[in-house]
Amino acid sequence: MIKQILEKKLSVSRLRKLRNLVRDIKAFGRGSDLNKLAEIYQTDKIGNHCYTPHYASHLKKFKYDRIKLLEIGVGGYENLHEGGNSLRMWKKYFPFGKIFSIDLFDKSSLQENRIKIFCGSQIDTNFLEKITNKIGEIDIIIDDGSHINEHVIETFKMLFPKLKNGGIYVVEDTQTSYWKDYGGDMDLSNSKTTMNFFKGLTDSLNYKEFKNTNHEHDYFGSKIRSIHFYHNLIFIYKGDNNNGSIF
C-alpha cells in the first residue's frame, strides 16, 4: 500500500533515490560481506548466478585500496532509469574505490558520488581509448556486457592492456560460448568462442618452456600471470610472466 502511494506521489528520480537509501541502510555494517551486499542491492551476481563467492575470494586484496573498477554493462536495458545495482554493490564493498561503467544506453541518471557511467559500445575502439584515457590505469575490469562471443574477445584485446600490473580482468556469463544466438558453438576447437579463446591463452602461461626457438610470444603471453575458470566465469590476472624452469 505504502509502495503504491509513493510510486504515485514521487518522480522516478526521487523514488530511485529513496530505494537506494533504504538499501544503503540495510547494507550498514555489512560492507565486507559481498554475498549479502549482492542480495541487498539485488544484483544477479548472486541468486541467478553464484559469482560473488568467487569475487570475494579474488578481489578481497583490493578491499581498502583506492582502486579504479570498470564494469561493462549497467543493466536495465533501454530503461534509462533502471540498472546500476552491481555498481552500487561495488561502491559499498570498495569504500575508497572509484567505480566506472559503460553501456549502450545513456545511464547517466544513475550516476552518483564515486560512480561514473559512460555511454558507448564495448567494441568501439575510439570510445574505449577515450574513456580509459580519462580514467587512467584500471585495477579491475569486469565484462558483463553483451556476452556476444566476438564482443567479449575484442573487448579483452582492447582493454587488457589498460589494466594495471597486478590487476584482474573478469569475464562473466561464458555459457554463451555454446549458444549460437551469441556467436557460440558446440565445436570445442572453434577459437572464435569465448571459452576456446581463453583456453587457448593457457599455453601462453608456459611460453618460456617452448623448445621451438622460432616461437614469438605475444603481449598476452608476457602479461598473463594466471587464469582461473569457474562455472560461467573467468578471472585473468595481469603481471609480468617471465619465469622459466631450470632442470
C-alpha positions in Angstrom: 0.0 0.0 0.0 2.8 2.5 1.0 4.8 1.5 -2.0 1.8 2.2 -4.4 1.3 5.6 -2.8 5.0 6.5 -3.1 5.0 5.4 -6.7 2.1 7.8 -7.4 3.5 10.7 -5.4 7.2 10.6 -6.3 9.1 11.1 -9.5 11.1 8.3 -10.9 14.3 10.0 -9.8 13.1 10.6 -6.2 11.7 7.0 -6.0 15.1 5.6 -7.1 16.9 7.7 -4.5 14.6 6.5 -1.8 15.0 2.9 -2.8 18.8 3.4 -2.8 18.7 5.0 0.6 16.8 2.0 2.0 19.3 -0.4 0.5 22.2 1.7 2.0 20.6 1.5 5.4 20.2 -2.3 5.1 23.9 -2.6 4.0 25.2 -0.6 7.0 27.8 -2.7 8.8 27.8 -5.4 6.1 30.5 -3.8 3.8 32.8 -6.9 4.0 30.1 -9.4 3.2 29.9 -9.3 -0.6 27.3 -12.1 -0.8 25.0 -10.1 1.5 25.6 -6.9 -0.4 24.7 -8.6 -3.7 21.4 -9.6 -2.1 20.7 -6.1 -0.7 21.5 -4.3 -3.9 19.7 -7.0 -5.9 22.4 -7.8 -8.4 22.1 -11.1 -10.3 25.7 -11.9 -9.4 24.1 -14.0 -6.7 20.9 -16.0 -6.9 20.7 -16.3 -10.7 24.5 -16.8 -10.7 27.0 -17.8 -8.0 29.6 -15.3 -8.8 30.0 -13.3 -5.6 31.8 -16.0 -3.6 34.5 -16.1 -6.3 34.6 -12.3 -6.5 35.1 -12.2 -2.7 38.0 -14.6 -2.9 39.8 -12.9 -5.7 39.1 -9.2 -5.0 39.4 -9.1 -1.2 43.0 -7.9 -1.6 41.7 -4.7 -3.1 39.1 -4.1 -0.4 40.6 -0.9 1.2 42.7 0.3 -1.8 41.9 3.4 -3.8 41.1 1.2 -6.8 39.5 2.0 -10.2 37.0 -0.6 -11.3 35.4 -0.6 -14.7 32.3 -2.7 -15.3 31.0 -3.2 -18.8 27.2 -3.2 -18.8 25.0 -1.2 -16.3 21.8 -3.3 -16.6 18.2 -2.2 -17.1 18.5 -2.4 -20.9 16.7 0.5 -22.7 15.1 1.8 -19.5 17.3 4.7 -18.7 16.3 4.8 -15.0 17.0 1.1 -14.3 20.2 -0.7 -13.6 23.3 0.1 -11.7 22.7 -2.4 -8.9 26.1 -4.1 -9.1 27.8 -0.7 -9.4 26.3 0.3 -6.1 27.3 -3.0 -4.6 30.9 -2.4 -5.7 30.8 1.1 -4.3 29.8 -0.3 -0.9 32.3 -3.1 -1.0 35.2 -0.8 -2.0 34.8 2.2 0.3 37.8 4.1 -1.2 37.3 2.9 -4.8 36.1 4.7 -7.9 33.5 2.8 -9.9 33.2 3.3 -13.7 30.9 1.7 -16.2 29.9 1.8 -19.9 26.6 0.9 -21.5 25.0 1.3 -25.0 22.2 3.3 -23.4 22.5 6.6 -21.6 22.5 5.7 -17.9 23.9 9.0 -16.7 20.9 9.5 -14.4 22.2 6.6 -12.3 25.5 8.3 -11.6 26.3 9.4 -8.0 29.4 10.1 -5.9 32.1 7.6 -6.9 30.1 6.2 -9.8 30.7 7.5 -13.3 28.9 6.0 -16.3 29.9 6.4 -20.0 27.6 5.8 -23.0 29.1 3.8 -25.8 29.9 0.4 -27.3 32.3 -2.1 -25.8 33.8 -2.8 -29.2 34.2 0.9 -30.2 38.0 1.3 -30.2 37.9 5.1 -30.2 35.3 5.2 -27.4 37.3 2.8 -25.2 40.5 4.7 -25.9 38.8 8.0 -24.9 37.3 6.8 -21.7 40.4 4.8 -20.5 42.5 7.9 -21.1 40.1 9.8 -18.8 40.1 7.0 -16.1 43.7 6.2 -16.2 45.1 2.8 -15.3 42.5 0.4 -14.1 42.7 -2.2 -11.3 39.7 -4.3 -12.1 37.7 -4.8 -15.3 34.5 -6.8 -15.4 32.9 -7.7 -18.7 29.1 -8.1 -18.0 28.2 -6.6 -21.3 26.6 -8.1 -24.5 28.0 -11.6 -23.9 28.4 -11.9 -27.6 31.5 -14.0 -28.2 33.1 -11.7 -30.7 32.5 -8.7 -28.5 34.0 -10.4 -25.4 37.2 -11.3 -27.3 37.6 -8.0 -29.0 36.9 -6.1 -25.8 39.5 -8.1 -23.9 42.1 -7.5 -26.6 41.5 -3.7 -26.3 41.1 -3.3 -22.6 43.5 -5.9 -21.0 46.5 -3.6 -21.9 44.8 -0.8 -20.0 44.8 -2.9 -16.8 47.5 -2.3 -14.2 50.1 -4.9 -13.5 48.6 -6.8 -10.5 45.1 -6.1 -11.8 42.3 -8.6 -12.6 40.1 -8.9 -15.7 36.9 -10.8 -15.2 34.5 -12.3 -17.9 31.0 -13.2 -16.8 28.4 -15.5 -18.4 30.7 -17.6 -20.5 27.8 -20.0 -21.1 27.2 -18.1 -24.3 30.3 -19.7 -25.7 27.9 -22.6 -26.6 24.9 -20.6 -27.7 24.6 -19.9 -31.4 22.5 -16.8 -30.9 25.5 -15.2 -29.2 28.1 -16.4 -31.8 28.8 -19.5 -29.7 29.5 -23.0 -31.0 29.5 -26.6 -29.6 32.7 -27.2 -31.6 35.2 -27.1 -28.8 38.0 -26.4 -31.2 36.4 -23.2 -32.5 38.9 -20.4 -31.4 36.2 -17.8 -32.0 34.2 -18.7 -28.9 34.9 -17.0 -25.6 35.8 -20.2 -23.8 38.1 -21.5 -26.5 39.8 -18.2 -26.9 40.7 -18.1 -23.2 41.6 -21.8 -23.0 43.9 -21.0 -25.9 45.8 -18.5 -23.8 46.6 -21.1 -21.1 49.6 -22.4 -23.2 51.0 -18.9 -23.2 51.5 -19.1 -19.4 54.3 -21.6 -20.2 55.8 -19.9 -23.3 59.2 -19.9 -21.6 59.2 -23.7 -21.8 58.6 -23.9 -25.6 61.5 -25.6 -27.3 60.7 -24.0 -30.6 63.1 -21.1 -30.7 61.1 -19.6 -33.6 58.1 -19.1 -31.5 57.3 -15.5 -30.9 55.1 -15.0 -27.7 52.6 -12.2 -27.8 51.6 -9.5 -25.3 49.2 -11.8 -23.5 51.9 -14.4 -23.1 54.2 -12.0 -21.3 51.5 -10.2 -19.3 49.1 -13.0 -18.1 50.2 -14.5 -14.8 47.3 -16.9 -14.2 43.8 -17.7 -15.5 41.0 -19.1 -13.2 38.0 -20.8 -14.7 34.7 -21.3 -12.8 31.2 -22.1 -13.9 30.4 -19.3 -16.5 33.1 -17.1 -15.0 36.8 -16.4 -15.8 39.4 -14.4 -13.8 42.6 -13.3 -15.6 45.5 -12.0 -13.5 47.9 -9.5 -15.1 51.5 -9.2 -14.4 55.0 -10.0 -15.8 55.2 -13.6 -16.8 58.9 -14.0 -17.3 59.8 -17.0 -15.1 61.2 -20.2 -16.7 62.1 -23.5 -15.1 65.6 -24.9 -14.8 66.4 -28.7 -15.0 
